[in-house]
Amino acid sequence: MYAKVEDLSIIKLYYTSMTDSLNNLRHSLAHLLASSVLELFPDAQFGVGPVIDNGFYYDFLLPRPLTPQDLPKLEKDMRKRIGQNLGFKREELSEAHAKEKFAKQPFKLELIHDLVTKGTTVFDELENEQSTPNATITSYTTGNFVDLCRGGHVESTKDIPADAFKLTHIAGAYWRGSEDNQMLQRVYGVAFLTKAELDEYLHMQEEAKKRDHRKLGQDLDLFTFSDSVGKGLPLLTPRGSVIRRELERYTVDTELARGYQHVYTPPLAKTDLYKTSGHYPYYKDTMYPVMKVDDDELILRPMTCPHHFMLFKDKPHSYRDLPLRIAEISPQFRYEKSGELTGLMRVRMFTLADAHIFVAPEDAEKEIASVLKLIDEMNQTLGLKKGVDYRYRLSLGDRADSKKYYKDDDAWERAESVLRRVLKGQKTPFYEAKNEAAFYGPKIDVQVKKVNGQEETAFTVQYDFVMPERFNLEYVAKDGKMHRPVVIHRASIGCLERTIAFLIEHYAGELPLWLSPVQVVVIPVGLKHEKACLKLGKELREAGLRVDVFTADQSVGKSIRIAEKQKSPYMLVIGDKEVKAPKLHVRERGKAKLRLVAKKTFIAELLKKIQTKAKK
Amino acid sequence: MYAKVEDLSIIKLYYTSMTDSLNNLRHSLAHLLASSVLELFPDAQFGVGPVIDNGFYYDFLLPRPLTPQDLPKLEKDMRKRIGQNLGFKREELSEAHAKEKFAKQPFKLELIHDLVTKGTTVFDELENEQSTPNATITSYTTGNFVDLCRGGHVESTKDIPADAFKLTHIAGAYWRGSEDNQMLQRVYGVAFLTKAELDEYLHMQEEAKKRDHRKLGQDLDLFTFSDSVGKGLPLLTPRGSVIRRELERYTVDTELARGYQHVYTPPLAKTDLYKTSGHYPYYKDTMYPVMKVDDDELILRPMTCPHHFMLFKDKPHSYRDLPLRIAEISPQFRYEKSGELTGLMRVRMFTLADAHIFVAPEDAEKEIASVLKLIDEMNQTLGLKKGVDYRYRLSLGDRADSKKYYKDDDAWERAESVLRRVLKGQKTPFYEAKNEAAFYGPKIDVQVKKVNGQEETAFTVQYDFVMPERFNLEYVAKDGKMHRPVVIHRASIGCLERTIAFLIEHYAGELPLWLSPVQVVVIPVGLKHEKACLKLGKELREAGLRVDVFTADQSVGKSIRIAEKQKSPYMLVIGDKEVKAPKLHVRERGKAKLRLVAKKTFIAELLKKIQTKAKK
């Protein structure tokens, strides 16, 4: 297991705002870890040991590979040091003194060199930060261990709760994150202010592991990958396809009822279209290679907007047509690095519940509010609670960065204030994030909380004042003149693949009845009951339910265990008694007790749950 | 307008079975046409003049371009010659004599050369036929005109009905169909045994022109093309998308009820997958270019089979799982030459209602019979009658052609006899076609008759004994051993784009209610009725109907004309009277008389029609 690239972005904290007590605690534990490693390996060479989300790590070059068995030993040694009430002694060093002090630590010498010449470190460089040469060089000493460090520590190890940290795992990590450099060993730890917090975190991680959609996706036979097809290109099995189809139909039907017009457009186009749109320079690294067909250059589309613009331009429009909402369950292609591909969460082809709304600028605010209302409604149907499972983020541009953002300060001001007003009108908390906008305008991100506690952007609503110019979109306004609409890009239910992944994890595989691939499993006690089971299965299917009829090849106990493992919402076991009985013995997911229900009632009950998209 | 490549395949008739009277008649008319052209242009050079579907053509090199005004003149001259009771005098020629006779006709000299050296002609070559050098050279003389010709003529021009033929149009055509050669002028004619047949044919052509889905598609705002997107890549508008969505859902629901399992797989894969399947050499010219992604070569898929095989292979199967029917509404990509692209009928990306059935060889016959039953049922729903609108063709392989067909004579025998038995069991007429099979096995083609009288393969059912070997597909049979299934490739409702085109033409745009993009148009008499119209529209929409509410911007008369042009099945005009009245005045497509119906009854009536997918 290798360290993830994302971790590096966190390292900024190490050299900047190491102020709050939790960070100081975690950073001090990194030093204690290094101190214990030095005890075990006197010749250890040290890389860096920053604070990260929920904890810390430290990179080492060691004479032998660490094993999981080393971690408890290191923890024990760290606790011993905590008990010794050691201080963190700061010292300012001249360049010469620093080089002498770390003479046997080549990685530290490199860092010193960077600090002196560029005032920066390898990690700051990755972040493209300003450099200020001749920064002060400082070291911190704790017991036997001296580290080159900008600081941010507890006063004494006695301030560290000995029972609120844990070393979690070991991974390989290249020095400076580059494959050209030496591979070091990275030890990860998590740390909190109290044992209760640590326990909760570890429990959540355990839970996240159990709920991991990649694991459940395999256990529940929902999707698969094939080496012959290609990386990041999931094949949904019949069971997984049920979820996608239900989500797709629900999205289309809901949007049609809300005045959207759904279309089908081809998932490729001439490369020039993305040059006109201005997407090309921003997306070319994540686009698929160009295909030369006759004299044209075609490319798989990384977004739907230009196709929908072509439909808008296909005929003239008046103000009476607006807002014109063109929607599509849209296949899209983006090249993600193979190391970043993650089950259905990050793929190389995805299907976005996309739409582009052409609206008069004065009506944009109202329209965006109804988009958020639609998203709230759909999230509610999916069982996601606002403020708990998701929250809004207002993603802003940076007026100073005309390379990343289209230059039009006034337009940005106006657009951002429209979005801010909409969000304030929602009366739900939101937060603002700088430098997260699209190149063509600010956006509202719907941030969904994953089971591992991380937040991910699931859906977005973007305010676009650039494309209407570039594509010369226009409509006849009430004044009889041609006006320019604003375009709202929005994804209601997001990318279907990712939403399926979210839902699998959110429900730990126990999907609501309407999304369950198989809704009822019928189990025969013995061979002689198979016929009755097939008949019952047929009846339930004709009523509109998704049914799986098992055979008697295995024992009833085993059949029940299989159905339970498949998270089947309902099981009906049919034996001598049940074949004759007028009522069904219903075994419901998560309920120990069997229920005795008339068949007709059972069917009606399930159909109602499906129709209302009940959560449980 | 250029001659189509398909025409060339017909030319075989010219040199082979020119036996039946209609062909003789048409061929003789081609000679008369050449004769009349010679009269008009004494220096004319002659290409070939074969029989084609419904008539004939002749290619000429002339000193000036022909105009449509020339055609009646030529017709008149041809009729004059018919009246002269001219014979068709056959003569066998030595090579020297032939060359002397056609000394001033370079195209004929080329043909003579081919006949002598290869015993074949340019067109036979295109067909890859066997050559037999030193074939007999014959000429036919009619009046002033001598032609190099293998024969098949009427005895005298008096056998030609003078009122049953017509010269229809002029097109450019390269000599030998190659762009490297000279461009000739081709004159097309149609000819029948009676004037009544000619009139019927011409009427059908007129009708076909009116029903042309490209014209109706634009008039009814169903689909469009964009130069910026690319050739052969249709964008379905909101209206056209309704048709596709309805067809798609109907197909999926019907197939699910018949035990198919619908899946979603990515429309691209590694190129190697198509090398394993053996498709690559046969399809590479019509496949899109390879895309290099990391170290892999990816390609847009031209068919779905390998993806479904990967799903089949994803887990072990027993005989109890079979027949296993994996289906998909599958996007596919094939490069068609730009000259062959035709609206939605021939495109570069299409969506096939595809399926692959894995079945034990002994159950294949039964399974194919149920596939045909499904196709019949679906065709019936679409309003296509067996024996009238479509018929079955049994497409066979050629044991001798091991380049085109996988070599396994026994397997071919078995497979063909299975398909023949199924077709015989259907008790509906079918015909057999040699050399039309897939490389991996014989197939049953569902041949749909287009409004212009031409037949086109709409759906196919293929028996595949090759892929299961190539992909090592297997299942555990009752005997506990691994067995090889047969794969049935089938398209139930065909390619959605093409089926939409068929249906538009079949119904002349007047689609059945369930497929109509807009089902009810509500028209206000004046401005003051707009509100009532909007209210009514909302009510109808909430009942589940697709409704368009017009504004009062134009007169009622104009609104009705627009709705009629859009082929709207129902119109409701709302004025003073209707706002107050308890009943609706219903104007039904194709019916002159208004009906007075209670709103509730109207809604129930329409919903029932939609639910039962009524034809009218």
Interface residues (C-beta under 8 A of the other chain):
Chain A: D221 T224 S226 S228 V229 G230 K231 L233 P234 L235 L236 T237 P238 S241 R244 R245 R249 V252 A257 Q261 H262 V263 Y264 T265 P266 P267 L268 A269 K270 D272 L273 T276 Y288 P289 M291 K292 V293 D294 D296 L298 L300 P306 H307 M310 L311 D314 K315 R320 I326 P331 Y335 S338 R348 M349 R541 T551 D553
Chain B: D221 T224 S226 S228 V229 G230 K231 L233 P234 L235 L236 T237 P238 G240 S241 R244 R245 R249 V252 A257 Q261 H262 V263 Y264 T265 P266 P267 L268 A269 K270 D272 L273 T276 Y288 P289 M291 K292 V293 D294 D296 L298 L300 P306 H307 M310 L311 D314 K315 R320 I326 P331 Y335 S338 R348 M349 R541 T551 D553
